[in-house]
């Protein structure tokens, strides 16, 4: 049998049934006196907020901030994923409605084609979101949702009531 060459790739170790490794020691956050002294010295790793404990990092309310996957596969070491917020959902729907109303430019600098059906769907979803979250939003979230929805509805009505320009009388009504 030919001699096997040693593989210099990765090594798989089955640790099922073995005792879990003890968690690394928790580093204390820098005090106010040492907070502005720059990055940690060479060989000293910066603390990872929210990793290894049940409490969120100081200064971040629950459900905000960043998270790191358990397997540490977030690209480069120390990189963190951003946690989506409610306003991210609202902004996504608003951008979809604006695109459907032809209010956005494409990469070529030309306005996107009007798609009133898609705009109406996005506006209706925002309306449902506003109705279902009533009383559960911060003032900022409520205001962004209300104001955005108002302006999108007015833009939609302006498109519907505008004189036809090759779309047929009244636009794309459902």
Backbone torsions as a table, in degrees:
resi	resn	phi	psi	omega
1	UNK	NA	137.8	-178.2
2	UNK	-66.7	151.4	-179.1
3	UNK	-71.0	132.7	-178.4
4	UNK	-83.3	137.2	177.0
5	UNK	-86.4	146.1	179.1
6	UNK	-73.1	127.9	179.1
7	UNK	-81.7	125.3	-178.3
8	UNK	-94.1	16.2	-179.9
9	UNK	-76.8	-133.8	-179.0
10	UNK	-103.0	162.5	-177.1
11	UNK	-119.5	132.3	179.0
12	UNK	-100.7	125.6	179.0
13	UNK	-118.4	123.1	178.9
14	UNK	-84.9	110.9	-178.4
15	UNK	-108.4	14.7	176.8
16	UNK	-65.4	135.2	179.0
17	UNK	88.4	-16.0	177.8
18	UNK	-83.5	158.4	178.6
19	UNK	-65.9	139.2	178.5
20	UNK	-67.3	145.9	179.4
21	UNK	-65.0	148.7	179.2
22	UNK	-70.8	145.3	-178.9
23	UNK	-65.8	150.3	179.4
24	UNK	-65.5	155.2	179.9
25	UNK	-62.3	142.1	-179.1
26	UNK	-82.4	126.3	178.6
27	UNK	-86.7	141.3	178.4
28	UNK	-75.3	141.0	177.2
29	UNK	-66.2	151.0	-178.6
30	UNK	-63.4	143.7	178.8
31	UNK	-76.1	170.1	-178.9
32	UNK	-60.5	-31.1	-179.1
33	UNK	-70.2	-30.9	-177.5
34	UNK	-106.3	1.5	-174.5
35	UNK	-66.6	-31.4	-175.6
36	UNK	-100.6	19.6	-175.1
37	UNK	-92.3	15.1	175.0
38	UNK	92.3	-171.6	-175.8
39	UNK	-71.9	161.1	178.8
40	UNK	-63.0	155.0	-179.1
41	UNK	-67.7	165.6	-177.5
42	UNK	-61.4	136.2	-179.7
43	UNK	90.5	-10.7	-179.6
44	UNK	-106.1	119.5	-177.0
45	UNK	-84.2	141.1	176.3
46	UNK	-69.0	147.9	-179.9
47	UNK	-66.9	145.4	178.2
48	UNK	-100.4	111.6	-178.3
49	UNK	-66.4	137.6	174.3
50	UNK	78.4	1.2	-178.6
51	UNK	-100.9	131.8	175.7
52	UNK	87.5	4.7	179.4
53	UNK	-143.8	168.9	-179.0
54	UNK	-92.3	-12.0	-177.3
55	UNK	-97.8	143.9	178.7
56	UNK	-70.2	161.6	179.5
57	UNK	-62.4	150.0	-179.2
58	UNK	-62.3	140.7	178.2
59	UNK	90.6	-13.9	178.1
60	UNK	-111.1	120.2	176.3
61	UNK	-67.4	157.7	-180.0
62	UNK	-55.4	138.1	177.6
63	UNK	87.5	3.1	178.6
64	UNK	-124.4	177.4	177.1
65	UNK	88.3	-149.8	-177.7
66	UNK	-123.2	158.1	178.2
67	UNK	-126.3	157.8	173.9
68	UNK	-123.9	137.1	178.2
69	UNK	-64.3	150.7	-177.4
70	UNK	-62.2	-33.4	-176.7
71	UNK	-85.3	-1.7	176.8
72	UNK	69.5	26.1	-176.0
73	UNK	-99.2	38.5	-178.3
74	UNK	-89.6	35.8	179.9
75	UNK	93.2	-110.9	-179.2
76	UNK	-88.8	156.9	179.5
77	UNK	-60.0	134.7	177.7
78	UNK	86.9	-4.9	179.4
79	UNK	-76.0	150.0	-177.0
80	UNK	-130.3	151.4	177.7
81	UNK	-91.9	144.5	177.8
82	UNK	-84.9	136.5	178.9
83	UNK	-85.3	123.3	178.7
84	UNK	-62.6	144.9	179.6
85	UNK	-112.4	169.1	-180.0
86	UNK	-59.0	-42.6	-177.8
87	UNK	-66.9	-22.0	174.1
88	UNK	-65.3	-40.8	177.3
89	UNK	-64.8	-45.2	179.8
90	UNK	-61.3	-46.1	-179.2
91	UNK	-62.9	-38.8	179.1
92	UNK	-62.0	-44.9	178.7
93	UNK	-67.6	-38.4	178.7
94	UNK	-64.1	-40.7	179.0
95	UNK	-65.4	-38.0	176.7
96	UNK	-62.4	-41.7	178.2
97	UNK	-66.4	-42.1	179.3
98	UNK	-63.8	-38.7	177.1
99	UNK	-64.0	-42.8	179.3
100	UNK	-65.3	-28.8	178.6
101	UNK	-85.1	-0.5	179.5
102	UNK	74.7	25.2	-177.1
103	UNK	-90.3	-4.8	-177.5
104	UNK	-113.2	155.1	176.5
105	UNK	-98.8	146.1	174.4
106	UNK	-82.1	-178.8	-179.8
107	UNK	-64.3	-26.5	-179.1
108	UNK	-82.6	0.7	178.9
109	UNK	89.2	-6.3	179.0
110	UNK	-90.3	152.8	178.3
111	UNK	-68.3	144.9	177.4
112	UNK	-69.1	150.6	179.5
113	UNK	-66.4	148.5	-179.3
114	UNK	-74.7	132.6	175.1
115	UNK	-134.9	86.3	-173.9
116	UNK	-64.5	-31.0	178.7
117	UNK	-65.2	-44.1	178.5
118	UNK	-66.8	-39.7	178.2
119	UNK	-62.9	-43.7	179.9
120	UNK	-63.7	-40.2	178.0
121	UNK	-60.7	-46.3	-179.2
122	UNK	-65.0	-41.2	178.9
123	UNK	-65.4	-42.0	177.8
124	UNK	-63.1	-39.4	177.6
125	UNK	-64.1	-39.7	176.8
126	UNK	-63.8	-38.6	177.0
127	UNK	-63.6	-41.7	177.1
128	UNK	-64.0	-42.9	178.7
129	UNK	-61.3	-41.8	178.8
130	UNK	-63.7	-42.9	-178.8
131	UNK	-67.0	-43.9	-175.0
132	UNK	-75.6	-20.7	-178.5
133	UNK	-104.4	7.5	-177.8
134	UNK	-55.7	128.8	179.5
135	UNK	85.3	-3.8	-177.9
136	UNK	-116.3	9.6	-176.1
137	UNK	-110.1	154.9	172.3
138	UNK	-72.0	167.1	179.5
139	UNK	-60.9	-40.8	179.8
140	UNK	-63.6	-47.0	-179.3
141	UNK	-62.0	-44.2	-179.6
142	UNK	-62.9	-42.6	-179.1
143	UNK	-67.1	-43.9	179.4
144	UNK	-61.4	-43.8	-179.6
145	UNK	-65.6	-47.1	-177.5
146	UNK	-64.2	-49.8	-178.0
147	UNK	-65.5	-44.3	179.4
148	UNK	-62.4	-43.2	180.0
149	UNK	-63.8	-40.9	178.5
150	UNK	-59.7	-50.2	-177.4
151	UNK	-66.4	-37.0	177.5
152	UNK	-67.4	-40.5	177.7
153	UNK	-63.6	-41.2	179.0
154	UNK	-65.5	-40.3	177.3
155	UNK	-64.2	-39.6	178.6
156	UNK	-64.8	-44.7	179.8
157	UNK	-64.4	-37.3	178.2
158	UNK	-63.6	-39.2	179.2
159	UNK	-68.1	-40.2	-179.2
160	UNK	-66.5	-41.4	-175.3
161	UNK	-88.9	-2.9	179.4
162	UNK	-70.9	150.7	175.9
163	UNK	-58.8	141.5	-175.3
164	UNK	-64.7	141.2	177.1
165	UNK	-129.1	62.7	177.9
166	UNK	89.3	2.8	-179.4
167	UNK	-96.8	-8.2	-173.6
168	UNK	95.5	160.4	-175.2
169	UNK	-61.7	124.8	174.0
170	UNK	84.2	-1.0	177.8
171	UNK	81.9	-153.0	-175.2
172	UNK	-99.5	80.3	-178.3
173	UNK	-89.4	152.2	176.4
174	UNK	-103.9	NA	NA
